[in-house]
């Protein structure tokens, strides 16, 4: 199995490194024809407007929409969440093109500017039920979006109480969802040593249903050298 990672801008290298730790090959995708060679796709975090302009330049939007409509698993993190949403608010003047498919409304930069980025312990019961490990995930939010509302077919996987962010008036804000073949998170799992979200996504790929148990997520990195974990990129422990 080969997982594509949209590599226009943002944290695509970190996603590929996380897949490697799970023994799965991740490849960079920059052209429409490259989508023909992958079984699933990750759209990483980054600057969503810049990513959209580059995707438009490379004529990727039609191919991305077709990929989603074919039912192939797609996971959007942060900016990738914005890409997958059917509707986005709080955009820059002129807005940006969206891939769509995820029945939700996303607010771009809901949590504020870069200096308002934060980390929090996020309860993830549905993911824990499949992947095991601690009940919470150390979620990294970097100038992150949030999901304001979802359709009836969207499963909410995680939300944050207002006390954790102290920015908006809503009691809770949604930060992770699943709908059919689509997974979306407002935070950056690729920036941690915890691979449970990547493992959860990989098990959405029909081709590996029989061998899904062979993919084992890690909430902590077990390999070490001199007491320090072996990782490919700087990530939050």
Secondary structure, 3 states (H helix, E strand, C coil): CEEEEECCCCCHHHHHHHHHHCCCEEEEECCHHHHHHCCEEEECCCCHHHHHHHHHHCCCHHHHHHHHHCCCCEEEECHHHHHHEEEEECCCCCCCCCCCCEEEEEECCCCCCHHHCEEEEEECHHHHHHHCCCCEEEEEECCCCEEEEECCCCEEEEEEEHHHCCCCCCCEEEEEEEECCEEEECCCHHHECCCHHHHHHHCCCHHHCCCHHHCCCCCCCCCEECCEECCCCCCEC
